[in-house]
Each structure stands twice: as C-alpha cells, then as structure tokens.
Amino acid sequence: MSLHIQTPLFESRSLSAAARRSVWLKLEALQPSGSFKLRGMGHACETYLALGAQRFVSSSGGNAGLAVAYAGRRLGVPVTVVVPETTTERAKELLHQENAEVVVHGASWQEANAYAQSLLGSSDAFLHPFDDPLLWRGHASMMDEVAQAGLKPDVILLSVGGGGLLCGVVEGMHRNGWQNIPVLAVETEGTASFNAAIKAGQVVELERISGVATSLGAKRICDRAWQWSQTYPIQSIVISDSSALDACERFLADHRILVEPACGASLALACENHPALEPYQNVLVIVCGGATASIDQIRNWAKSC
Ligand SMILES: *Cc1c(COP(=O)(O)O)cnc(C)c1O
C-alpha cells in the first residue's frame, strides 16, 4: 500500500459558475500530510529505505518537511528536520506530531539547509523539496488517477514553487499518453521564479522572496521544470497576494476546506475567470493544499494587502 491516498476528483458547482466553464478539482489538500507532497515524498522515502537509508533528513519547515515526517513515521524510519528560526510554532508542532526531530538552526532557510547537509552521514537520505526525479515520479500518480477516472481536461491549473509539482504533473500526463494538454503555471508576484526564467530565457535566481504564498518561495526553479517549459505547452501566470487570499476564503466557504495561499493562487484563476481560461471548456485545478496556514493568519494577511 502506498503512503499517499487516492484523492477525490469532482466538478465544483460554485467554481464552475464563477468561471463560466466546467472546473474540476483534484483534492490533494486531503492527503494525510495536508498536501500533494506526500505522493512524491512517499515514493522517494520508500525508495531510499529500500536502498538502505536509516534516517531521513529534510530542511523544510513546510509541507515537504511534513510529508517526510509522515512518511518516516509510517515506515519506521527516524526523521530529522532542520528549520530556520523564522519557522512558526504551528509548523514545529505539526512536525512534532509526526514524531520528527526538529532542529532549529540559522536565520534563513539557506543556513538551515547548509546545516542539514553537514549532518548527513553515510546511511542518511536527504529529501529535497522539489528537485528529485523520485519526487516527480511520485507526484505523477495524481495524473494516473485523473486518467483512470476518465476525465481528460482541456487545461490544467497548478501552482509553481520550485517546479516539482509541475514536473510530476507533466510526467504523469506523458505516461498516460497525453502529450498536449496545456498547463497554466501559477505563481504570486513575490514568488515568481518560473515567470522570471521564462522572461530571461534561462533559469535565474530571484533576489528575494516576498508575500504570503510561503510554500511557493523557491528562489529558482529546478532545471527539469525549465526543460519542460521548452518542450511542453506551459503558460506562466502571475497573480496578486490578495487574489490568492480571496480564493482561500472562498474555497473555505464553498468546499469547507482550508488551503494555503500557495494553493489559493491556482484557485484564484477559476474564481476570477482569468482571461487565460478563455480557450478552454474543461479546466482541472490541482488543489495542492498546504497545512501551515490558519484561517486567522489568512485573514490577517488579507487585511494588510
Ligand atoms: C510545495 C508546494 C507547492 C509548490 O510545489 P513545487 O513542487 O515546489 O513547485 C505548492 N503548494 C503547496 C501547498 C506546496 O506545499
């Protein structure tokens, strides 16, 4: 049995009305760790365990770390997550709930990550949050489920941080024989590393990350995501923080599920019937989820932007 679960896929009545076309939801928010990340992390952790790993190490205080912690607990492998001092109490509490060892080190993710790397012994596996072919293969299983359900959408909406989800979804389409369903790759203004690469014609590093979509905060996308953008129809879309937050609030009201702004970013395109949807009738949104934002935090953010 896999560590992730099969998630619901259904047509949202309210979002379809808002977007004036059929909007389908793949509800990755319902994975036990709270996001799609469990698909890839589950597959990667199982593979590293089979190769002899005796500990999993991560440097993510977000959904990637939570997925590793969940997978480690289920597989009976100890997990160490190194997080920077900026990590919220809530995130640390969720990691502790999964029995992970949490090490707080450094002022930024860079410092926490460097420290995590320095801890690695020969029987430890390091789990990268988005740049690992094992992750992409695991993420791809969500498209197997969509294909098995008999839904072939005209377009897929998904959020981009470092591009791991993007790589997984495109890989999943290929292995189901779908070579040309376009993807709308959504980022917020403060996290637009995919957009920056498309504009520059190569992978570039953002000087800084800002805004509320913390789970999209990779300064640069992985090379594989860039390569796909050169051979597969992927359109880059950038939206505001306030659009992402409004979409979170609306999704909670409509579907009774709280997601992070990182996920609200994709939902916002449907909520606002974004012009990029114009050519399409059947839209599939990957509801990537996210466990680290509370409703109070989302409302406080909304007040200040
Ligand atoms: C990690 C994450 C993303 C971005 O995924 P990448 O693979 O980094 O592009 C989007 N939404 C949520 C909730 C996430 O946890």
The ligand as a Tripos MOL2 file, in Angstrom:
@<TRIPOS>MOLECULE
LIG
   15    15     1     0     0
SMALL
NO_CHARGES

@<TRIPOS>ATOM
      1 C1          5.3800   22.6680   -2.2660 C.3       1 LIG1
      2 C2          4.0730   23.3030   -2.5290 C.ar      1 LIG1
      3 C3          3.8000   23.9560   -3.7460 C.ar      1 LIG1
      4 C4          4.8410   24.1270   -4.8290 C.3       1 LIG1
      5 O1          5.3660   22.9200   -5.2840 O.3       1 LIG1
      6 P1          6.7670   22.8660   -6.0440 P.3       1 LIG1
      7 O2          6.9510   21.4300   -6.2980 O.co2     1 LIG1
      8 O3          7.7970   23.4580   -5.1480 O.co2     1 LIG1
      9 O4          6.6040   23.6710   -7.2890 O.co2     1 LIG1
     10 C5          2.5410   24.4770   -3.9410 C.ar      1 LIG1
     11 N1          1.6000   24.3980   -3.0000 N.ar      1 LIG1
     12 C6          1.8160   23.7830   -1.8160 C.ar      1 LIG1
     13 C7          0.7260   23.7490   -0.8190 C.3       1 LIG1
     14 C8          3.0610   23.2120   -1.5480 C.ar      1 LIG1
     15 O5          3.2620   22.6060   -0.3880 O.3       1 LIG1
@<TRIPOS>BOND
     1     1     2 1
     2     2     3 ar
     3     2    14 ar
     4     3     4 1
     5     3    10 ar
     6     4     5 1
     7     5     6 1
     8     6     7 2
     9     6     8 1
    10     6     9 1
    11    10    11 ar
    12    11    12 ar
    13    12    13 1
    14    12    14 ar
    15    14    15 1
@<TRIPOS>SUBSTRUCTURE
     1 LIG1         1 GROUP 0 **** ****
